[in-house]
Amino acid sequence: MKDQRVRPAWPRLALGALSGALAGFAALAVAELVAAAARPQSSPVIAVGGASIDTTPAAVKDWAIRHFGTNDKLVLQLGILAVLTVLALALGVLAVRFRRVGAAGILFFGIVGAAAAVSRPDSTGLTDALPSVWGAVAGALLLYVLAGRLTTVRRPATPASDQETEETEAVPSASRGWDRRGFVVAAASAAAVSASAGTVGRSLNASRGQDASASRKRVLLPSPASPAPSMPRRAGLRIPGISPFVTPNNDFYRIDTALVVPRVDATAWQLRIHGKGVRHPGVYYFDDLLRRGLIERDITLTCVSNEVGGPYAGNARFIGVRLADLLAECGVEPPSRGGAADQLVSRSVDGMTIGTPVEDVMDGRDAMLAVGMNGEPLPFDHGFPVRMVVPGLYGFVSACKWIKDIELTTFDSYDPYWVKRGWARKAPIKTSSRIDTPKPFARPTAGPMMIAGVAWAQHRGIDKVEVRIDDGPWQEADLAAEDTRDTWRQWSLPWQATKGGHTLTVRATDRTGAVQTDQRTRTIPDGASGWHSVVVAVG
C-alpha cells in the first residue's frame, strides 16, 4: 500500500496541547511531592524563581518592587507557571507528530530545574535536584503515553502483504480513528493522580514548618534589662490618613528575595561568629540570647528600594541582644581601635549575604540581634527566630533576617549579594519626608484641612519639616514629639484649601542641619532622594 501520511486533525492537536498541560501538571505535582521529602526550597518553581531573582538586573528588580511591591514574588511565580504552561502546551502539540521529541522537551526542563536547585546558595547538595528530575521523568512518561493514544493506527482488515502491514502500522492516519477511550481514561487518571500528589506534597511541605511554629509559640520574651524609654504622649498624632507611629507587624513592609519564607525551629537555631580579627570564635543558641540582658528600642527601618514618598518604611519596637557586646566577647575591635576587620558579613539560612560596616555596629548605636517585634516573637516573615537591626542603615546593608552566621572580613576582600549586583557597599539612610494626607490626586472640598505625614533621618533625628503650597513660601510644619533619633517623626500643617489644582511639597531638615535635597536620584545604588510632592484638586 502506498504511504499516505495525513497531518493530525485540529481536534487531535488540541488534545495534544491538553496532553502537554497534563504532563506539565504531573511534573510539578510529583516534584512538589518529592520536595516534601527533600526540602520545600528544592521545588523547581522555587529554585528557578530564585535563580531568576539572582540573575535579574538591579534596575529590573527595582521596577518590580516599585510596581508590584510585596507581591513581586507572587507575580514572579505566576509568571514562571505561565511560561511553563505555554511551553507544555507547545510540547504536547509537538508530541502528536513526534512523541519522543515532546517527551524529551519535558526532560530538558527538568534538567534546567535541577541545575537551578543545586546552584542555589542554600543548596544542600545533589538531593535538591531530585524533585525536578523525578517530576520531569513522570511528566515525560505521561506525555509519551497520552501522545501514543492520539497517534496509534489501525491495522487494515486485509493487508496486501506483511511488508505493507508493517508500513501501515508505522504511519499515523487520520482515517483510522484514534484511541479515544484509552486517551480519556489515561488523561482522567493522570489528572486525578497528579492532583492527589500535589495536594499531599503541599500538605507535607506545610507540616515541615510545624516544629518551627511550635517553637515560636513556646517563646516567652523576658523583660528587657534595658527597656525602651517611655513614648512621649504626642509622638503619635491623631490625624486621619497619617501613618500610625508604631507600624503593626501585619502591616510592616517585607522586601527580600525569599520565595519561600524560611521557617526555622528556634530550638535547633544557632549562630556562629568567626573570621578576621575574631580572637574567640563563638557559637550562640537561641536560649543563650534570651538569658542575656536584652535591650528594647523603638527603631524605624527603611528599605533602599523605597522611592521618594514610597511605603517601604516602618517603625516598630524591637527587643534583642546588643550586637556590639557579642562581638566584644569574641575579641572583635572596630577599625577605629585597630581592628582587623571593617566589614561584618551576615548570612541567612536562605543563602543571603549582607555586608555591614563594623564601625557602625560598634559605635554605640543600638545595633542588635532582635528576637522580638512589637511585644511578640519575631514573625516568620520578619526573620524568626533572630534577625539583625542596625539603626541608620538601609536594610540591604544591615537587616539580615533568619541570620545564622556572622563573619568578620574586609570590604576589599568580599562583596556580599547586593554589592555584586551594583548596589553600594555603605548606605546610611538619607533624610526623607513623606506626605501621607491628602493622597495624590485627592479631591478634597475647599476649606480648612490638615496636611500631614512622616519624616525620618535615623540616628540623626529630624529637626524641622517644611511644606510648600504650589510656588509659595516654605511654611514650617508642627512636629510631633520625638521618641528617639532612631525613629521617624510625624508632622502636620493646617491649610485653608482654595478651589483649584494645587501641588503640595515637603522637605525635612535633620539634626545635623542638613536640608533634604531636591535633587532626584534613583534608588540604585544607595537610596532615592528628592522632595515628595502630591497634586490635589480642591472642589
N, C-alpha and C positions, 0 to 999 in steps of 0.2 A: 504494500500500500504506500502511496506517495505521502511523504511527511507534510502534514498540513498543520503548522503551528498557528494557533489563534491567540491573540493577545487577551489577557484576562478582561472580563467584562467589568463595568464600573461597580456593580454590586460586590463583586469579589475584591476589588481594590478597596472599597470601603470597609469590608470585613477584614482585609489585610491590615488596614490602619487600626481597626479595633484590636486586632491581634497584637500589634505593636504596643498599643496603650496598655493592654492587659499584661504583656510581658514586662513592660516598664514598671507597672504597679507591683507585679510579683517580685521583681528585682529589689525594689525599695522595701517591700514588706519583709522579705527574707533578710535583707540587710539590717533592718530595724530589729528583727528577732535575734540575729547573731550579735548585733551591737549590745544587746542586753546582757549577753554573756561576756563580752569584751568590756566595752565602756561606751556610754552614750556619745562621747565626742568622736568616736570612730565611725559613726554613721556617715555614709557617703555624702549626703546633702550637707551635713555639718562640716565635714572635712573639706569638701570642695568650696563651701562658703567661706571657711576660714582662710583657705589658700587664696580665694578671690580677694578677700579683705587685705591680705598681706601684699598682694601684687598690684592693688589698685592705687593709682597716683593720689598723692595727698589732696590735690585740688578736687578730684572726683569724690573722695571721702567727705571732704568739707561740703561739697554740693549736696551730697546725700543727707548729711546731718541737717543742713540748712532747710532742705525741702521735706524731709521725712521725720526729722527729729529722732525721738527714741524708738520710732517704728522702722528705722533704717534696716535693722537686722531681719525683721519680718518681711520687708519688701525684698531684700536680697534673697531670702529663702524661697519666697513665692516666685521670684524671677528665675531662680535655678530650676524649680519644679516646672515652670512654664517652658523653659528651653528643653528640659529633658522630655517633656510631653511631646513637643513638636518633633524632636529627633526620634522618639519612639514611634510616633505615627508614620514618619518617613521610612524608618526601618521596616515597619510592618508592611507597607506598600511594596517596598523592595523585595521583601521575603516571598511575596506571591509568585514572583518570577525566579528569584534567586534565594532559596531558603537558607543556604549556608552563609551567604554574604550577610543577610539580615541578622542571623544569629551571631555571626562574628562581630557585627556592629555593637550588639549588646555587650559582648565580652570586652570589646575595646573600651567602652565607657566604664566598665568595671575596673579595668586596669588603671584608668585615669583616677577613679575614686580611691583605689588602693594606694596609688602613688601620692595622692594628696594627703591621705590619712597618715602614712608613715613619715611624711616630710614635715608634719606639724611640730612646732616647738615643744608641745607637751606630749608627743607620741611616746608610747611605752614599748614600741618595737613592732615587729612584723605582725603581731596579733591584731594590730589596728587595721591591717589590710584585709583581714578575714571577712568582715561584713560586706565590703564591696565585691570581693571575689566570689563568695557564696551567693550573694544576690545576683551578680551577673550570670553565674552558671545557671541558676534557677530561671532567670529571665530568658536566657538564650535557648535553653531546652524547651521552655514553653512556646516561644515564638516558632521554633523549628517544628514542634508538634502541630500547632494551630495552622501554620502555613501549609503543612502537609495535608490537612483536611481540605484545604482550598485548591490543591494542585493535583490530587490523585486522579487518574483517568481510568475509565472502564475498559476492560478487555473486550474487543469486538466479538460478536457471537460466533462468527465463522471466519477465522483468520485464514488468509491465503497460504501462509507458511509460518514456521517458527520464527524466522527472522523478522517477518512482518509483525508478529505478535510482540516481540521484544521492542521493536521500534515504537509501536503504538503505546505500550506501557510507559515508555520514557517521555512521551510527548503530552504536555498538558493540553486539554481540549475543552473549549467552552461548550462543546456539544454534548459531552457525556454527563454533565451534572456533577457537581462536587459533593463531598460527603457532608451534607447539611446536618444530619443527626449527630455525626461524630464531632463536628465543629461546635454545635450548640452545647453538647454535653461537656466537651473539653473546656470551652470558654467559661461556662457557668461554674464548673468545678474549680477551675483556676481562680476565678474571681472570689469564690467563697473561701478557698484555702488561703489566698493572699490576704483577704480581709481579716481572717482569723489570725494569721501570722503577724500582721501589722498590729492588730489590737493587743495580742499577747506581748509583742515586743515593746510597745509603748507602756503597757502596764508594768512589765518587768523593769523597764528603764526608770519609770516613776518610783517604783518600790526601792530602787537603789539609793534614793535620797532619803528614805525613811529614817535611817540611823542618824543622818545629819540633822533632820528636822527634830528628832527626839533629843539629840544633844543640845540643840538650841533651846528647846522648851525647858530643859533642866538647868539652864544657866540662870543663876541669881547674881545680878551685878551687885558687888559690895558697895558700901558707902565710900565715896572718894575721900582720900586723905587730904586732898586739896580741892574743895568744891568750887564750882563756878560762882563768881560774885553775884549778888542779888541783882536781878534785871531791873533797871530803872522803870518806874511806873509809866513814863511817857516814851519808852523805847518803841512801843507799838502804837501807831495811830489808828484810830477807828474811822477810816475813810473808805467808803465803798469803792471797790476796784483796786485798791492798793495791795501789793503782795504782803501776806502776813509776815510779821517779823521772824517768827520761827516757822520754817517750812516743814509740814508734816512728812513723815517718812514716805507715805504713799505718793506724795506729790513731788518728792525730791527728784531732780533730774538724774538720768542714768545714761552716760555715754561711755562705752567701752567696746572692745572687739569680740566679746564672748557671745557666740551664737547660742550656746547652752550655758546658762548660769551655773557655775560650779557650786556643788552642794557638798561642803566639807564637814566631816564629822569632827566636832571640837575635841573629842576625847582622843582622836588619832592625830590631831594637828601638832606640828612642831615648826619652829623657826630656827634656822641656822644663821649665825653671824660669823663671818670669816673674811679673809682677804688681806690686802696690803695694809700694813700698819696695825693689824689686829694681833695684839700680843697674847690675848687669852680667848681664842675662839670659843663660842658658846652655842648651846642648843637650849631653847626655851620651849616649854609646853604651855598649853592654854591655862591650866590651873596655876602654873607658875606666875603668869601675868596677873591673874585675879588675886593672888595672895600678896602682891606688891602694893605699895602705896600708889593708888590711882589718882590721876588728875581729871578734873571735869571742866570743860571750857566751851563757850559759845564761839563757833567759827563759821565764817561764810566761805563756801567753796565755789570756785568758778572754773568752767571748762574753757580751754583755749579755743574751742570751736564756737564759742559764743559770739555771734555777730553783735554789732552795735545795737543796743536795745533788745537783745535776744533773751531767751528764757533760761539759759543754762547757768544759772547761779542760784544758790540756795543757802539758807542759814539753819544750822542745827546745833544741838548741844551734844558734844561728844565726850565720852569717858574712856580713858585708856592709860597706858604706861608712857611716861616721858621717854622718848626715844634716845635723847642725849644721855640719860642715865644708863641705859643698856649698853650704849657704845662705850661710855666711860668704863664700865665694868669689864668690857672686853679689851681695855687698854688703848682705845682709839683716841687720838688727839686731832683737833681740827688743824687745817693748814696754817692758820694764824699762830699756832703754838708749835709749829714744826712737824705736824702730822704728815705721814707719807701719802695719804690718800686725799684727793679732793672731790671724788665722786662716790656716792653711795648708790649701788645698783640693787634695786629690789626686784624680786622675781615672784610672779604669781603662779598659782597651781595650773593656770591655763597657758603658761609659757610667756606671758607678757613680761617685758623688762622695762623698767623706768629708772632713769638716772637723776639723782638729786644732789645738789652741792652739799658737801659735808659741812661746810662753814655755816650754811643756813640752818641746818638741822641742829647745830651745836652752839648757836649764837645767843641762846637764852629764850628764844620764842617757844611757844607751846607745841612743838612738833611731837607727835605721839603715835603709838601703835594703838589704835582705837579698838575697843571691844563692844562699845555701846553707842547708841544714837537715839537721842530724844527719849531717854529713860528706859530703853529696852535693848536687848542684844542686837547687834547689827543685823539688819535684814539681809537675806542671801543676795539680793540684787546689789547691795552696797558693801559686800565684802566679808560677810560672816565666814569664819569666826573673828578674823583680825584684818585690819587694813591700816595703811599709813594715812596720816593727816598732817600737813605742814602749812600753817597759816602763811599767806602772802605769795604762794607759788601756784601757778596753774596746775591742774590735776595731772597733765601728761608728764610733768617732771617731779611729781611728789605723791600723788594719791593712789598708790598701788593697792588694789583690792585683792582679797584672797591671798595675801602675802605668805610666802613660805621660806624665803631665803633673802639674806642681805649680804652683799659682797662689797667690800671696800676696795676701790680701784682709782684710776685717774681718768679724766676726760680724754687725755691723749691716747690712752690705750684701749678704750672700749666705747663704742657707740650703741646705746640702747635702741629699742624698737623704733620710736618716733624720730630719733635723730637720723637713723638710717634712711628715713623717708622724707627728709628735707626740713624737719622742724628744728627749732633752736635747742641748744644744749642747756641754756639757762633761760628761765622765763618767769620773772616776777610779774605779779598781776598788775595790770595797768589801771590807773584811776579812771573810773567809769561811772556813769549815771544813766538812769532809765526812767522814762515816763510810763507809769502804769495806767493812769487815768487822766484824761479821756483816752480811749483807744484810737488807733489810727482810723481815719475816715468815719469817726463817730459823727452823729448829727444831733448834738445837744440843742436845747432851746436857749434863747437869749436870756441873760440874767446872771445872777451870782452862781458860781460853780467853783469846784476845787480842782486844781492841777496837782497831782501827787505822784510819787514814785520812790525809788530807792537809789542809793549811791554807795559805792564801795571802793576802798583802797586798802586792802587787807595788810595789816602790820604797819600801816602808816596812819590810817584813820582819815575820816572826812571832816574838813574844817568849814566848808561852805558849799552851798548849792545855789545856782542862779538859773533863772528861767527868762527866756526872751519870747515876746509875742510878736510874730511877724518880724519886721526890721526895727522894732522899738528897742529901748534900752534894756540892759540886763537888770532883772529885779531879783533881790536876794530872797530865797525861799526860807520858810521856817523849818528848822531841823528838829527832828525828834531827839529825845535824849540818847546819848551814846551808851551802848552797852560796853563794848571794848573796841579797841582799834582793829581787832581782827574780825569784826562783824560789819555787815552793811548798816546803813543808816537811812531811815525813812525821812522824807521831806514833803512839804506841801506849800502851795501858794494859792491864795484866794484870787479869783479872776472874775471881773464883770464882763461876761462874754457878750459881744455885739454880733448882730446878724452878719452873715457872710462867711467866706472861707478864711481860715487862719492857720498859720504854721507856728507850732509851739516847739521850742528848742531848749534843751537843758545842758548844763555843764557843771562839773564839780571841781573843787579845789581841795587837795589833800593837806595833811598836817605839815608837810614839808614846805608848803606854799606853792607847789606845782599845780598849775591850772590844767585841767583836762584839755588835751589838744583837739583842735578842729580838723586836723589832717586825717583823712580817711585812709585806713590801711586794711588789708585782708587779715583774716585770722592766721594765715601762714606767714611767717614762721613762728611768731611769738605772741599772737593775740591781736584782735582787732582794736582799732582806735577811731575816734571821731565823735562828734556830738550826735545825740539822739534827737530826732525830730518827729513830730506827728502832725498830720494835716487833718483838720476838722471842718465841718460845715455847720455853722450855727444857724438855726432856723428861727 
